[in-house]
């Protein structure tokens, strides 16, 4: 009996710290989260309000890289304002991509961390900005939505040191 108790006592910490993404059952969710992220980034480049509506949970807490905290209503208001405002040619067109995607899943909660690459094409130039983004997602009614988001701009000099 002492041996059984000791075995359980020693194995519990190992189970608690096991890699949550190693389970084959999580592979489908990881693929779904990557697809959701891709669709969101494609839609964000077009200021697609429907994509934002689907991606963000109603109670989302979004902390921008500028240190501003927003909720879903704030995000949708900003997207709609950008959609209705006439675009100036000098602003260029920005597309977004995700690199180095890492996903940790804990049941119906997942953390998605990645490097956001924002590419802005202007008349004769292309500007690239990078951000570390971390989103916490919850799966409800068989769909994932972001409930928390943090963005951090990566300084250009950090990019040169890679």
C-alpha positions, 0 to 999 in steps of 0.5 A: 500500500505504501508503494502504491501511495508513493507511486501515485505521489510521484506520478501526479506532478509528471502528469500535471506537467505533461505536454498538453499538445502531445495528445492526438485528440488535440491535433484537430483543435490545433488545426482548427485554431491555425485555420481560424488565425489564418482566416482572421489575419486575412480578414483583418487586412480587409477590415472585415467586420464579420471576421472580427465579430466571429473571432473575438468573444463578447468579453474579450480583453485586448491589450494593444502593443501601444498599451491600450486595453480594448473590448469587443465593442471598441474593436468593432467600432474601430474596424467600422470607422476604418472601413468607412473612412476614405483610404489615403494612398500614402497609407498603403495596403497592409497584409498580415501573416503568422509565423512560429505558431505555438499552441498549448491546449488545456481541454476547451481552453487554448493559448496561441502564441505567434509572431505577427508579420505586418507587411505594408506596401506603399507606392514604391516601398514595402515596410515590415513590422513584427509583433509577438501576439498571444491569444487565449481561446475558449471553445464554446458550442464547438467554436473557438473564440479569443477571450484575451489578447496581448500584442507586443511590437518587436523593435526593428533592432531585435529583428536584425539580431536574429 
